[in-house]
Amino acid sequence: MTHTTTDQPTRRASGALVPILAFAGIVVAVMQTLLVPVIKDLPQLLGTEPSNATWVLTSTLLSGAVATPIMGRLGDLYGKRRMLILSLAVMVVGALVSALTSDLITMIVGRTLQGFAMGAIPLGIGLMRDMLPREKLGSAMALMSSSIGVGGGLALPAAALVAQHADWHALFYGAAGLGVVSIVLTLLVVPESPARAEGTFDLPGALGLSVGLVLFLLPVTKGSDWGWSSATTLGLFGAAAVVLVLWGVMELRLKAPLVDLRTTARPAVLFTNLASIMVGVSFYVVSLVLPQLLQLPKATGYGLGQSMVTAGLLVAPLGLTMMLTAPVYARLSTKYGPKVTLIIGMVIIAIGYGAGLGLMSAAWQSLVIAVVLGAGIGLAYSSLPALIIGAVPASETGAANGLNTLMRSIGTSVSSAVIGMVLANTANNVNGVAIPTMHGFRVSFLIATGAVVVGLLMALLLPRTRPATATQLRASSEEEANLERAEQVLRGFRGRVLDADGAPVARAKVTLIDRRGRQAGATLSSADGSYALAVPAQGAYVVAARAIGHGPLASSATHAGDDRPVDLDLPLPTETVTA
């Protein structure tokens, strides 16, 4: 028999995997707040009207929202590491385009390419799930998920410092440099995941989702300028509803959709995504309010009179605290589960905004608010990927986390639009200049508190999750962690992968295929050849195994859908190669 295989031996993940992936997440998140310190100067710098200059920020937001679920699905199909590198490369190109121009249209093109990199965060989470042992997965995913806020928080003081002492184009050169460093480190350290989803890329679904998201997010981000009751705004919202409904109907009919809407309708996924929107709203409110409050002159009677750099430094602990909560989340989630950790995070956010209503009279009080909110948002963000991963098959990790990241982006978009409108409508006009008021800041904090309360209700509706067991904490290898994870979820198929002589075959790839030909799970055999695969439902399955040096094997079996495992050994034939 002639047999060739394209599977390469999986490289064991090094200890640098997590920090490298987290660094990539921080780098792409920097793109969202890179220009915040120079927002007010953009019209003059680009020689255009203020309403046109806002497209420099809006374009990044829109492209990031569109790219996130698409790159997640492409990663599931063709390799998460490959798509991660592609995302970073597009970001570098976009940064260089922006660095070399002061023309509005060219700048918007560059900023659109930079937003494309937001897909790196769900791709990184998917790589962690595929490569890390169970005992390291919780804190690693928490750090990766929090990188959205960490990058945004740390970018503020750094960008302010550069903008205050150098040409503003230096911001883009710095972003391009960080992107190149991240690509090189990824190439050197991060192995490709062996997990692949079955099927092909749903191009019509990607186009439909892209059009629908643009039609929805465009009036969200520009509604304050166009008028919320204008024909343009209402027309775009109506068009978005029609396109997204038609897109959903089409996705439900496809065998391999871009987004499995039946999976997203599960309570664990649905309520997690709804809570994610509210967390996104709460995160962006503090990012919009505190820098303005700190930089307003003291002559207003409530402004704190700080410089651009000082204001950035006082807000920076928001991101730093989020990063430091990753190990705290791991301990809490191990003991109580990610649902409880999300609820704790939401409660802390509510406390932070509630206390913030009375803590706006001194710079040190802003620091306290940033630290408290950073802890709450960090715990909430860290819980989201664990809840999503626990509810979807391994083959859908990238797409599901991409959709969850999209929900957060929708939250920040809505927050930006609503808070911008509130601050504009409550501002005082002084010599033709709109000055935000303390009343506007407090109303913004109340809106954030309300969003957190809604998010807390969504979190309470989540199905109960099981915390990690002591056995999981003692798992010492990737294979053992895969085995324990499969056995914990639902009993399915188990057995050993053996060679022609009955000896165990380690690190063989074992794939579960449902009756529709889709991958329903995958794992690697452990050192003694054992494997375990959970089944999503009762029915007929094919369990296929392959390993380097052995021919492939596929066995048909049926599972009753109960708690009893089906024992199924997989004897691999010896591979023969004909000249």
C-alpha positions in Angstrom: 0.0 0.0 0.0 1.2 3.5 -0.8 0.5 6.0 1.8 1.7 9.5 2.4 0.6 11.9 5.2 0.7 15.6 5.5 0.6 15.5 9.2 3.8 16.6 10.9 4.8 15.6 14.4 3.4 18.1 16.8 6.1 20.2 18.6 5.7 20.4 22.3 4.8 23.9 23.3 7.6 25.8 25.0 7.3 27.9 28.1 7.4 31.0 26.0 4.2 30.1 24.1 1.9 32.0 26.4 3.8 35.3 26.8 4.5 35.3 23.0 0.8 34.9 22.2 -0.2 37.4 24.9 2.3 39.9 23.5 0.7 39.5 20.0 -2.7 40.2 21.6 -1.4 43.3 23.3 0.2 44.5 20.1 -3.0 44.3 18.0 -5.1 45.8 20.9 -2.8 48.8 20.8 -4.3 49.7 17.4 -7.6 50.7 19.0 -6.2 53.4 21.3 -3.1 54.4 19.3 -4.5 57.7 18.2 -6.5 58.6 21.3 -3.9 61.2 22.5 -4.1 63.1 19.1 -7.9 62.8 18.5 -8.6 66.5 18.9 -5.7 67.4 16.5 -6.6 64.9 13.7 -8.6 67.4 11.6 -5.7 69.8 11.5 -3.1 67.1 11.0 -5.1 65.6 8.1 -6.4 68.9 6.7 -10.0 67.8 6.9 -13.3 68.4 8.8 -13.7 66.8 12.2 -16.6 64.6 11.0 -14.2 63.2 8.3 -11.3 62.7 10.7 -13.4 60.4 12.9 -13.2 57.8 10.1 -9.6 57.3 11.0 -10.9 55.6 14.2 -14.1 54.2 12.8 -12.4 52.3 10.0 -10.2 50.4 12.4 -13.2 49.4 14.5 -15.2 48.2 11.5 -12.4 46.2 9.9 -11.6 44.6 13.3 -15.3 43.6 13.8 -15.5 42.1 10.3 -12.1 40.3 10.4 -12.5 38.7 13.9 -15.0 35.9 13.2 -13.7 35.3 9.6 -10.0 34.8 10.8 -11.3 32.5 13.6 -13.0 30.2 11.0 -10.0 30.3 8.6 -7.8 29.4 11.6 -10.0 26.4 12.4 -9.8 25.2 8.8 -6.2 26.0 7.7 -4.1 26.5 10.8 -4.4 29.1 13.6 -0.7 29.9 13.6 -0.7 30.6 9.9 -3.7 32.9 10.2 -2.2 34.6 13.2 1.0 35.5 11.2 -1.2 36.7 8.3 -3.2 39.0 10.6 0.0 40.5 12.1 1.5 40.9 8.6 -1.5 42.8 7.4 -1.3 45.0 10.5 2.3 45.9 9.8 1.5 46.8 6.2 -1.3 49.0 7.4 0.9 50.7 10.0 3.5 51.5 7.3 0.9 52.9 5.0 -0.3 55.2 7.7 3.2 56.2 8.7 4.0 57.4 5.2 1.0 59.7 4.6 -1.0 62.6 5.8 -3.7 62.2 3.2 -7.1 61.3 4.7 -8.1 58.5 2.3 -4.7 56.8 2.4 -4.7 57.1 6.2 -8.1 55.4 6.4 -6.9 52.6 4.2 -3.9 52.0 6.5 -6.1 52.1 9.6 -8.5 49.6 8.0 -5.6 47.2 7.5 -4.5 47.7 11.1 -7.9 46.7 12.4 -7.7 43.5 10.5 -5.3 42.2 13.1 -8.0 41.9 15.8 -8.5 38.3 14.8 -5.2 37.5 16.4 -6.8 37.3 19.9 -9.3 34.5 19.2 -6.6 32.7 17.2 -4.2 32.9 20.1 -6.9 31.5 22.5 -7.5 28.6 20.0 -3.8 27.8 19.9 -3.6 27.7 23.7 -6.5 25.3 23.8 -4.9 23.0 21.3 -1.3 23.1 22.7 -1.4 23.6 26.4 -2.0 21.1 29.2 -5.1 21.6 31.3 -3.4 22.9 34.4 -1.9 25.8 32.4 -4.9 26.6 30.2 -7.0 28.7 32.5 -4.5 31.4 33.4 -3.1 31.4 29.8 -6.5 32.0 28.2 -7.3 34.6 30.9 -4.1 36.6 30.0 -4.9 36.3 26.2 -8.4 37.5 26.7 -7.4 40.4 28.9 -4.8 41.5 26.3 -7.6 43.5 24.6 -7.8 45.8 27.6 -4.1 45.5 28.6 -3.0 46.7 25.1 -5.5 49.5 25.1 -4.6 50.7 28.6 -0.8 50.6 28.1 -1.0 52.3 24.7 -2.5 55.5 26.2 0.6 56.7 28.2 3.1 55.4 25.6 1.2 57.0 22.7 0.8 60.3 24.7 4.6 60.4 25.4 5.4 59.8 21.7 2.8 62.3 20.4 4.0 65.0 22.9 7.7 64.7 22.0 7.9 63.5 18.3 6.0 63.6 15.0 2.7 61.8 15.3 3.7 59.5 12.4 6.2 57.9 14.8 3.2 56.2 16.4 2.7 54.1 13.3 6.4 53.3 12.9 6.4 52.0 16.5 3.3 49.9 15.8 4.9 48.4 12.7 8.0 47.6 14.7 6.0 45.8 17.4 4.2 43.8 14.7 7.4 42.7 13.1 8.8 41.6 16.5 5.6 39.7 17.2 5.8 37.9 13.8 9.4 36.8 14.4 8.7 35.6 17.9 5.6 33.6 16.7 7.6 32.0 13.9 10.4 31.0 16.3 8.3 29.8 19.3 4.7 29.0 18.4 4.0 25.6 16.8 1.1 25.0 14.4 -1.9 23.4 15.9 -2.7 19.9 14.6 -6.5 20.4 15.1 -8.5 21.1 11.9 -12.1 21.6 11.2 -13.8 19.6 8.4 -15.4 21.4 5.5 -14.6 24.5 3.4 -14.6 28.2 4.0 -18.1 29.7 3.7 -17.3 32.7 1.4 -21.0 33.8 0.9 -21.4 33.6 4.7 -18.3 35.8 5.2 -19.6 38.4 2.7 -23.0 38.4 4.3 -21.7 38.8 7.8 -19.3 41.5 6.7 -22.0 43.5 5.0 -24.4 43.1 7.9 -21.8 44.2 10.5 -20.8 47.2 8.5 -24.4 48.3 8.0 -25.0 47.9 11.8 -21.8 49.4 13.2 -21.6 52.3 10.8 -24.7 54.1 12.2 -23.7 53.0 15.7 -20.4 54.9 15.4 -21.7 57.8 13.3 -25.1 58.2 14.7 -24.1 61.2 16.9 -22.9 63.0 13.8 -25.7 62.1 11.4 -28.5 62.3 14.0 -30.1 59.2 15.6 -33.5 59.9 13.9 -32.0 60.8 10.5 -33.1 58.8 7.4 -29.5 57.7 6.9 -29.1 56.2 10.4 -32.5 54.5 10.5 -32.1 53.2 6.9 -28.7 51.6 7.7 -30.1 50.0 10.9 -33.0 48.6 8.9 -30.8 47.3 6.1 -28.5 45.7 8.7 -31.5 43.9 10.2 -32.6 42.6 6.8 -29.1 41.4 5.7 -28.3 39.7 9.1 -31.7 37.9 9.1 -31.1 36.6 5.5 -27.6 35.7 6.4 -28.8 33.7 9.4 -31.3 31.8 7.3 -28.5 30.9 4.8 -26.1 29.8 7.6 -28.7 27.5 9.0 -29.0 25.7 5.7 -25.3 25.2 5.1 -23.5 22.0 6.0 -20.3 23.9 7.0 -21.3 27.5 7.9 -19.0 30.3 8.9 -20.8 30.5 12.2 -22.8 27.5 13.6 -25.9 29.4 14.7 -27.3 26.3 16.4 -24.2 26.2 18.6 -24.4 29.9 19.4 -28.0 29.5 20.4 -27.0 27.2 23.3 -27.6 28.9 26.6 -23.9 28.7 27.6 -22.8 30.4 24.4 -25.7 32.8 24.0 -25.6 34.3 27.5 -21.8 34.5 27.5 -21.9 36.5 24.3 -24.6 38.8 25.6 -22.6 39.3 28.8 -19.5 40.1 26.6 -21.3 43.0 25.0 -22.0 44.5 28.4 -18.4 44.0 29.6 -17.3 45.8 26.4 -19.6 48.7 27.1 -18.2 49.0 30.7 -14.6 48.8 29.6 -14.8 51.7 27.1 -16.6 54.1 29.4 -13.7 54.5 31.7 -11.3 54.8 28.8 -13.4 57.7 27.4 -14.2 59.5 30.7 -11.1 59.5 32.9 -8.6 60.9 30.3 -10.9 63.8 29.6 -11.6 64.5 33.3 -7.9 64.4 34.1 -6.9 66.8 31.3 -9.6 69.4 31.7 -8.1 72.6 33.2 -8.8 73.4 36.9 -10.4 76.6 35.8 -13.6 74.6 34.9 -14.0 74.0 38.6 -13.9 70.2 38.3 -11.1 69.4 35.8 -7.9 68.0 37.3 -5.4 69.9 35.1 -3.1 67.0 34.3 -0.8 66.8 31.2 -1.5 64.3 28.4 1.3 62.0 29.6 0.3 62.2 33.3 -3.3 61.4 32.4 -2.2 58.4 30.4 0.0 57.2 33.3 -2.9 57.5 35.8 -5.2 55.4 33.5 -2.5 52.8 32.7 -3.1 50.8 35.9 -6.4 49.8 34.3 -4.5 47.6 31.8 -1.8 46.6 34.3 -4.4 45.4 36.8 -6.2 43.4 34.1 -3.0 41.6 33.3 -2.2 40.8 36.9 -5.7 39.3 37.5 -4.9 36.3 35.2 -3.4 34.1 37.9 -6.1 35.2 40.4 -8.7 34.2 37.8 -7.0 30.8 37.4 -7.3 30.1 41.2 -10.9 31.3 41.4 -12.0 29.4 38.3 -10.3 26.2 39.5 -12.3 26.4 42.8 -15.6 27.8 41.7 -15.8 27.7 37.9 -15.7 30.4 35.2 -19.4 31.3 35.7 -18.8 32.4 39.3 -15.6 34.2 38.3 -17.6 36.2 35.7 -20.2 37.1 38.3 -17.5 38.2 40.8 -15.9 40.4 38.0 -19.2 42.0 37.2 -19.9 42.8 40.8 -16.4 44.5 41.2 -17.0 46.5 38.0 -20.4 47.7 39.4 -18.7 48.7 42.7 -16.0 50.5 40.8 -18.4 52.6 38.8 -20.7 53.2 41.8 -17.8 54.4 43.9 -16.5 56.4 41.0 -19.6 58.6 41.1 -18.1 60.2 44.2 -14.4 59.9 43.4 -13.8 62.5 40.7 -12.3 65.4 42.7 -8.6 64.4 42.7 -6.0 62.7 40.5 -5.3 59.9 43.0 -9.0 59.0 43.0 -8.9 58.3 39.2 -6.0 55.9 40.0 -8.2 54.1 42.5 -11.1 53.8 40.0 -8.7 52.5 37.3 -7.3 49.8 39.6 -10.7 48.6 40.9 -12.3 48.6 37.4 -9.2 46.9 36.0 -9.6 44.0 38.5 -13.2 43.6 37.7 -12.9 43.8 33.9 -9.9 41.5 34.0 -11.8 38.8 35.8 -14.8 39.2 33.5 -12.7 39.1 30.3 -10.7 36.1 31.6 -13.9 34.1 32.2 -15.3 34.5 28.7 -13.1 32.2 26.6 -13.3 29.4 29.2 -17.1 29.6 29.1 -17.1 29.5 25.3 -14.5 26.7 25.0 -16.5 24.6 27.5 -19.6 24.8 25.3 -18.3 24.2 21.7 -16.4 21.4 20.0 -12.6 21.7 19.6 -13.0 22.2 15.8 -15.0 25.4 16.4 -12.8 27.0 19.0 -11.4 29.7 16.7 -14.8 30.7 15.1 -16.6 30.7 18.5 -14.0 32.8 20.2 -13.9 35.1 17.2 -17.6 35.7 17.5 -17.2 36.3 21.2 -14.5 38.9 20.6 -16.8 40.4 18.0 -19.5 40.8 20.8 -17.0 42.7 22.9 -16.2 45.0 19.9 -19.9 45.6 19.4 -20.0 46.6 23.1 -17.2 49.1 22.8 -18.7 50.5 19.6 -22.1 51.1 21.3 -20.3 52.5 24.3 -18.3 54.9 22.2 -21.4 56.1 20.4 -23.7 56.5 23.4 -21.1 58.1 25.7 -20.0 60.4 22.9 -23.6 61.5 22.5 -24.1 62.0 26.3 -20.9 64.1 26.7 -21.7 66.2 23.6 -25.3 66.9 24.8 -24.3 67.8 28.3 -21.3 69.9 27.3 -20.9 73.6 28.0 -20.1 75.8 25.0 -17.3 78.2 25.9 -16.1 80.5 23.1 -17.2 78.0 20.5 -15.5 75.1 22.3 -17.6 72.2 23.8 -16.4 71.5 27.3 -17.6 68.2 28.9 -19.3 68.7 32.2 -19.2 66.7 35.5 -22.9 65.9 35.0 -22.0 64.2 31.7 -19.2 62.2 33.3 -21.5 61.0 36.1 -24.3 60.1 33.6 -21.7 58.1 31.7 -20.7 56.2 34.8 -24.4 55.5 35.5 -24.8 54.1 32.0 -21.8 51.8 32.6 -23.3 50.7 35.9 -26.6 49.8 34.2 -24.8 47.9 31.5 -22.9 45.9 34.1 -26.2 45.1 35.9 -27.7 43.7 32.6 -24.5 41.7 32.1 -24.7 40.3 35.6 -28.2 39.1 34.9 -26.9 37.4 31.7 -24.2 35.7 33.8 -26.7 34.5 36.4 -28.6 32.8 33.6 -25.6 30.8 32.4 -25.8 27.0 33.0 -23.9 25.9 36.0 -20.3 25.0 35.3 -18.0 22.5 37.0 -14.8 23.7 38.5 -11.6 22.0 37.7 -10.8 18.9 39.8 -7.7 18.0 41.7 -6.9 15.4 39.1 -6.9 18.1 36.4 -4.5 20.2 38.4 -2.1 17.3 38.7 -2.1 16.7 34.9 1.5 16.8 33.8 1.3 16.5 30.0 -0.7 17.6 27.0 -1.9 14.0 26.4 -3.1 13.5 30.0 -4.9 16.8 30.0 -6.7 16.0 26.7 -7.8 12.6 28.1 -9.1 14.2 31.4 -10.9 17.0 29.5 -12.7 14.5 27.3 -13.7 12.3 30.1 -15.0 15.2 32.2 -17.5 16.6 29.6 -19.5 13.5 28.5 -18.7 9.9 28.2 -18.0 8.9 24.6 -15.4 6.6 23.0 -12.2 5.4 24.7 -9.6 2.9 24.1 -6.0 2.6 22.9 -4.1 3.2 19.7 -1.9 0.1 19.0 0.5 -0.9 16.3 0.4 -4.2 14.3 2.2 -5.9 17.2 -0.1 -4.7 19.9 2.3 -2.1 21.2 0.9 1.4 22.2 1.3 4.2 19.8 1.8 7.6 21.5 0.8 11.0 20.0 -1.4 9.5 17.3 -4.1 11.9 16.1 -7.6 10.5 16.9 -10.5 12.2 15.2 -14.2 11.8 15.8 -16.4 12.3 12.7 -20.2 12.5 12.9 -22.7 11.1 10.4 -22.7 14.4 8.4 -19.0 14.1 7.8 -18.1 16.9 10.2 -15.3 16.7 12.8 -16.9 16.4 16.2 -13.7 16.1 18.3 -10.0 15.4 18.1 -7.3 14.4 20.6 -3.8 12.9 20.8 -3.1 9.5 22.3 -1.1 9.5 25.5 2.2 7.7 26.2 0.4 4.4 26.8 -1.6 4.8 23.6 -4.9 5.6 25.4 -7.4 8.2 24.2 -10.8 9.4 25.1 -13.3 11.4 22.9 -16.5 12.9 24.2 -19.6 12.7 22.0 -21.9 15.7 21.6 -25.0 13.5 21.1 -26.1 9.9 20.6 -25.7 8.4 17.1 -23.3 6.8 14.6 -19.7 8.0 14.4 -16.5 7.2 12.7 -13.4 7.2 14.9 -10.3 7.7 12.7 -6.6 7.4 13.8 -3.3 8.1 12.1 0.3 8.4 13.2 3.7 8.9 11.5 5.0 5.5 10.3 1.6 3.8 10.4 -1.3 3.6 7.9 -4.6 5.3 8.8 -7.5 3.5 10.4 -11.2 4.4 10.5 -13.7 2.4 12.7 -17.5 2.9 12.7 -19.3 2.8 16.0 -22.5 4.0 17.6 -23.0 5.7 21.0 -26.2 5.7 23.0 -25.6 9.2 24.4 -25.5 8.1 28.0 -22.8 8.3 30.6 -21.3 4.9 29.6 -18.2 5.0 27.5 -17.8 2.8 24.4 -14.5 0.9 24.4 -12.9 1.0 21.0 -9.2 0.0 20.4 -7.7 1.3 17.1 -5.0 -1.1 15.7 -3.0 0.8 13.1 -1.5 -1.1 10.2 2.2 -0.7 9.5 2.8 1.9 6.8 4.4 0.5 3.6 5.9 2.7 1.0 6.3 1.4 -2.6 9.1 2.7 -4.8 
